[in-house]
């Protein structure tokens, strides 16, 4: 083993031992709180429900710290579980004994009789037939009696009444037991009068035009009372961004309970505003390899031009980055971007609740956000519509001028003064339970971008213009689910594939604008590699990027203590210049572990990744590992 390899192995071993030790100590911190452990949990009297089933619902766990308060909670959990399975008269009593630091817990259960549903009878119903009502309760006759399913069915029935003009509906249940274990459930429905909205009144409005308020109403004067439509109207008013508070009340008209006044109490926001925000920006990985920056936003504007909810705003955003850049071997703070933008928002396009956003901005960007220092002038018009089924559709028409500080770059690459015209269509389905710390659900994205670009270059000492038309696509799927063997852990996975298809035939990668290429490597794509390090380098020793990208990630997220979470991950992927190159299929693979601190603005990550197959390029061996710091999870 060479001296270099010994040094590398020593550094790798030290980093791994240090990070594993930290995770071990943090993971073991909870258990240091108490010496009392639950040694054994036993059940007495359970005949119809197995011990395995009961253990799975308890708060108390074997070989875990003993908490006497959990015994009362477990009694309730066991009682509820039995009652869900038809044992309505069950009795549970929990006790414990101590032997040194070992605690033995015993739950004595008197199961009682198991009850079954004989039939359900409805009286007082006029709006819905008995057959319609019965279909709403998903519990068959002669099945084990489950009060939870009864309540769920009644909630469904109540919602129907409340959304069809019956705000005063009332239900009463009565159980009649026959043959010792058969229950006949009698449900009496007092429907009340049918109610219509006679008048809609707004209180507290000074700046906003009245037509705008009525435009946001899903429910209209003369409509049947509908709680669902009223709540949608409330949501629409909040979505305008004009109000601090939106509350409503229903007032019956004197001597006529069938007609009500819908009264909205609104608190307006000040139309002119200024502010400072601190946050993070997660750069889209399709261009930059997913770079996280710390942002300071100085902003101001008018949110209610002419009282019509149209808005205009100005933003100044300096961004800061800590880590390695393309040409730096050490981590340091840098200011890779300063952006100035003006935004105008038209709240409704084509008469629908689809905002149109016009933006003009200028920015200076440098590594690691881009592969070299550039200036960008952009104008765009964007429309975005969200549907209730978690789908959203974004359309974007944009123009972008990308320039470098000096014409000298034209001698070595074909970029330097790019003009980029693009049309983007991006359907997204987001079913994640939480954007910052997802534990359930998935994110599905189909990004489509049609691009025409003009790039000046030099050929045989002459200045020429390169024209290129191409279609760029990205398909991405990310899933979040409980880990099979430890349900409190989260297994996160991601698959991304993207490509650039040129209309005029294949061209060298240098003829694709640098802002449109794919890049890989770094804290949020393939850890263990430096930012944008995958895919080769050009004659200026800058990342070359690629036309096709494949990225696969799997990560296990483990709650440790308080706001700390551990990570175990495997990342893989690669870049290719042409589609035919994929036939020589090979992947860059890394794995590692990390620690995340959960904060209100997202997790702060400290990740350590190790390459599986480090390579030697031009006689220089790749570093075997990399340490990363990032804001938000990798995906």
Secondary structure as UniProt FT lines:
FT   HELIX           3..28
FT   HELIX           30..33
FT   STRAND          37..44
FT   HELIX           51..57
FT   TURN            62..63
FT   HELIX           69..84
FT   TURN            85..86
FT   TURN            88..89
FT   STRAND          91..99
FT   TURN            100..101
FT   STRAND          102..110
FT   STRAND          116..123
FT   HELIX           130..135
FT   TURN            141..142
FT   HELIX           147..162
FT   TURN            163..165
FT   TURN            167..168
FT   STRAND          170..178
FT   TURN            179..181
FT   STRAND          182..190
FT   STRAND          196..203
FT   HELIX           210..215
FT   TURN            221..222
FT   HELIX           227..239
FT   TURN            240..241
FT   STRAND          243..253
FT   TURN            254..255
FT   STRAND          256..268
FT   STRAND          272..282
FT   HELIX           285..288
FT   STRAND          292..305
FT   TURN            306..309
FT   STRAND          310..323
FT   TURN            326..327
FT   STRAND          332..346
FT   TURN            350..351
FT   STRAND          355..365
FT   TURN            367..369
FT   STRAND          374..386
FT   TURN            388..389
FT   STRAND          391..403
FT   HELIX           407..411
FT   STRAND          417..430
FT   STRAND          441..459
FT   TURN            460..461
FT   STRAND          462..483
FT   TURN            484..485
FT   STRAND          486..502
FT   TURN            503..504
FT   HELIX           509..511
FT   TURN            514..516
FT   TURN            523..524
FT   TURN            527..528
FT   TURN            531..532
FT   TURN            539..540
FT   STRAND          548..561
FT   TURN            562..563
FT   STRAND          564..576
FT   HELIX           579..583
FT   STRAND          588..597
FT   TURN            600..601
FT   STRAND          604..611
FT   STRAND          616..617
FT   TURN            618..619
FT   STRAND          620..621
FT   STRAND          625..631
//
